[in-house]
Amino acid sequence: MFDELLKTVSVDIATVRAIIQTNEQLRIIIFSKASATKPELLENTEFNSLLKAVPDELNWQVYDHCAVVTRLYAIYEKFVKNLISDWLALLPYLVPNYSNLDKKIQDTHQEGVGILLRDLKNNDRFDHLSPEKVVRSLFSAITDNENYELIPDAFTLHKQNLRKEALEQLFVGVGIKNAWEWVINHRDIKNFVEEVRGSQNTAEGELKQLVKYRNEAAHGLSLVDQTLGTEDLLILGDFVEALCKALAELVSYHVISKKFDIGKAKEIGTIRHWLDNIKVARAKVKEVTLSIGDSLFLVKENCSYCQLVTIESIRDKEVAKDQVEITDEKDIHLKFDSDARKGLSLYVIE
């Protein structure tokens, strides 16, 4: 549902990984004793020019550390703001009357508008806004105009780094509770904590470390008392990517819940058994027509799961079909383009 945002995160983190690995390989080449004895390198003009410009190895590692943690935090923070902006853009369609929004959303919005009106002229961050636009959007909302707009800046005025508590508060302000509970139960986060970290740290601890490293880097190299090696920097990138995916699925789940409330989403069944070796689900399905190529959401709140999948094959009573029309509840086998698990609910979205 937020594929473009996640794609941007993935591309950005892949670039960070490539830079980390490139710099590490350069250090190995430049500072290894073997390189110093290779005539082909010593006679290479470009290599010799490179040697003259290279910093000492320790300072290079410190700069890499600072650049990477600063960039990873920026990727994470930007993703959160863009995700919330997309959610707020959808809300007027999901809840057409502003007065029917969660009271916490209304309170955050109105308080945020007040702060914006006070700070617009004194903060370059709000150059894209005008007092007229802000006031007009508030008036449109509180008079229950069907085309009301929620200006994202009114909800993202946080001054704290996005550690667990600040992140939770940000999502509560836009009507999404228990964000961190969803994060720690998400399969990618659980896999990171258990398999990558061996349960020696928590998701909250990982995020605290990222913020700590970022703050040290932002306030001067003299404050950096620990630098992460290449492998640890790569792992930190994996954590940020997993965190962003978990948050995207959290908001996707809330979009589906809102659509369900207004009849724009329908629960059509449940996965009764998952055949992991062949990636096929046996699902009990009702009142739907399904075709190869159709997309479904696999959802389960208590295990933090909300994933869009595409149907690759259908078998009804062991007969392969391109399409199946189901009136009464029955079991069918569905192969998806992604993993699934037993107990997930199947949703179709209009």
N, C-alpha and C positions, 0 to 999 in steps of 0.2 A: 504493500500500500504506500510505503514511503521509499520505494525502490531507488528513486533518483538521489535522495539524500544519502542513502546507504552506499550507493555506487560512488558518490563523491568522496565519502569517508574512506571507502576501500581504495580508491585511486590515490588519494592523498597519503594514506598510510603506506601503500605500496611504494610511493616515491620516497618516503622517509626511510623505509627499509633498504631501498636501493642505495640511497646516499650513505647510510650506516655501513653497509657491506662494501661499497666502493672505497670509502675512506679507510676501512680496516685493511682492505687488500693493498691499498697504496702504502699504508704504514708498514705492512709486512715487507713489501718490495723495497721500500726506501731504507728501513732501519735494520733489515736482516744482514748478517755478516756475509751471507752467500752473495747478496747483490753487490756488495762492495768489491768482490773478487771477480766479477764477470766483466771481461773486456768489452763485450758488446754493449753493456750498459754504460761503462765508464767512458766509452768513445761516442756515446749518443749525446748530441748537443742538447736536444730537448730534455733528456733525462737530467743532464747536468744543470740546466736552467731551472728545472723543477727543484732540484736539491737545494739550490741557493735560496729559494723562496719558502722552503718548508719550515714551519715552526718546530720547536722541540717536541718530542713525542708526548710528554705529559700534558703540555698546554694544548696540543691538538686534541687529545682525548677529552680534556675539560671543555673545550669549545664544542666538540661533538655532543657531549652530554647535555650542555646547556641548550644548544640549538634543537636537539631532538625533544627534550622534555617540554620546552617552550612550544614547539610546533604541535606536539601531540595534545597538549592541553588546549591549544587554540582550536584544533580540529574537533575535539570533544565539546568545547563550549559553543562553538559555532553550530555544531550539529544540534545541540539541545535547543538553542534559540530558533533555528530553522524548523525543527520539529514542532515546537510550541507554536510558531507562527502558522505553520500548515494546519495544525489542529484548530487554532482560532479562526482561520479562514473557512474551515468546514462547519464550525458550530452554527452559524446562521442558517445553514441548510438543514442541519440535524435538529436544531431547536429554533424554529422560525420566530417565536416570540421571546424577546429578550427577558421579559418578566418571568418566563418559565425556566430560565437558566438557574443552575445551582447558585444559591445565595452567595457562596464564597467567590464565585466567578464575578458576580455583580459587584461585590464589595471591592475585590481586587481591582477590577476595571475602573470603578469610580474613584478610588483612592489614587490609582495610577494616573488617571487623567488629570487630577488635581496637581500631582507632582509635575507632570509634563507641562502644564500651563505655567507653572511657576518657573520651570527651568529651561523652557524652549530657547529663550534668547541668550542664555549663558552657557550653552553646551553644544559644541559642534556635532555631537553624536545625534542630535535631533534636527539637523539641517534639512532633512527630507520632509519635515512636518511644519505646519503652520498653525497658529492658534485657531484659525477658522476651521481647518480640517479636523482638529481635535474636538472642538466644541460641536461641530456639525455631526461628527460620528457619535458623540455622547447623546445629543438630542435625538438623533435617529433611533438610537437604542432604547432610551428610556420612554419613548413614545410608541414603542413596539412596532416601528416601521419594519416591514418584511425584509428590507434590504439593509439592515443595520450592519455595521462593521465594528469589529473588535481590533483596535490598533495594538499590535503586538508589543510595542514599546511600553505600553501602560502595564504590561504584565512581566516584563523582563528588566526591571529596574534594580535588580539585586546588586549589592556592592561587595558581597562575599564571594570567595572562590567556591566553585560548585563541588564542595564535598558532599557527603551523604545528606546532611541536614539541610543544607541550602538547596540541593537538588530536589529533595522531597517538598520543601516549602514552595519552590517554584511550580512544581506540578500540582500541589494542592490549590494554588492560586488560580489554576485554569481548570479546576474541577476533577483532577485525577488524584485519588488517594492511594496510599500504600505503594508508591512507586518503588521504594527500595525493597520492599518485600517481594515484588515482582522480579526485580533485578536479581536478587540472590537465589531465587528459585528457577531462574532461566537456565536452560540446558547448557548453553555455551559458557555462562558464568560458572556454573557448577563444575563443568569439565575443566575450566581454567584453574579454579581453586583446588580441585581434587587431583587432577592429573598433572597440570603444569607446575603448580606450587606444592603438590603433595600435602595439601591441607595445612601448610605451615603459615599461611596468611589467609586473610578474608578479602572479600570484594571491597569492603569498607577500608581495610588497611591498604589495599592496592591504590585506591583512589586518593587516600590521604597522602601516600608516598608521592604520587604523581603531582599533587598540588604542592607538596613540600619542595620537591625538586624544582618545579616550575618557579615557585616564589624565590628560592635561592638564586636561580639563574637570572631572574628578572631584576634582582636587587644587587647584582654585582658578583663577579667571579670570586672575589675574596670571601664570599659567604658560602661557597660551594665546598662542603667538607667531605663529600663522597661522590665519586663519579661511577656511573654504571658502565660496565663493559659492553661489548658489542652484543653478546647474547642476551643480556638483561634488557638492553634498549629494544631489541627486537621483540622480546616477550612483553614489554610494556606496551608496544604497539598492538600486539595481539589482544591485550586486555582492553584497550580503548575501543578496538573494533568490536569485541564481544559486548562491551557495555552499550555502545551505540545500537547494536542489533537488538539487544534486550529492550531498550527504551523505545525503539521503533515498533516492536511487537506490542509493547504495553499500550501505546497510543492507538495502534491498529485495533487492538481488542476493544478499546473504548469507542472507537468509531463504529465498529460492528454492533456493539451494545446499543448505541444510540440509533443506528439504522434499524435494528430489530424492534426497538420501541415504536418507531414510526412506520413499520411495515415495509421497510426497504431492504431488510435482510431476513432470511428464513433458515431455521435449523431443519435439516433434512435427514439427519441420521447420526449414527455413532459407529466408530470403529470398534468392532467386537473382538477382532484378532488381527495382529500384525505379523506377517510372515517376513521377517527381516532378511532371510537369505535370498528371497526373490523380490523384495520391496513391494509386496502386495498387501492390501488391506481387505479383510472381509468385513463389510459394513452392513449394518441394518439400516435401510433407507426407505423413505416413504414420500409419496406425493411430489414427484419431480421427474423431469426428463433430463437425462445426462448423456452427453456425447463425448467422444474422444476429442481432446483439445479444450474442453471446458475447464474453467478455473473454480476452485473451491477454497474456502478458508478452513483450516483445521484449528480448532480452538479448545482450550481448556484453561480456565482461570487459575485453578489451584496448583497447576504446574507451569504457569507462566508460558503458555504456548499459544501463538497466534500466527500461523504461517500460511501464505498463499501457495497452493500447489496446482499443477495442471494434470488432468487425467490423460494417461498415455495408453491405457487399454482397459477394456471392460469385459468381464465374463459373467454371464447370467446362467446359472445352472450348468456350469462348465462349458457353455457355448460362447465363443468370442463374438462380440457385437460392437458395431460402431456407435450405436445409440440404443438406449434402453428407456422405455417409458414406464414409470412405476406409479401405480395407484395405491394398492394395498402395501403395507409394510412387508419388506422381504430382504433376504441377504443377497448381496452381489459382491463380486471381487473387483477391486479397483487398483490399478497400478498407477502410482504418481511419479512425478519427476523429482521427488525429494523423499527423504525418510519421513516416517510417521511413527505412531505408537498406539497401543491399545488404549481405549477410553476417550480419544479425542472426538469432539463433536464436529460435524460437517455443516458448513454454512454456505449458502449461495447469496450473492449480493446483487441487487438490481443496479 
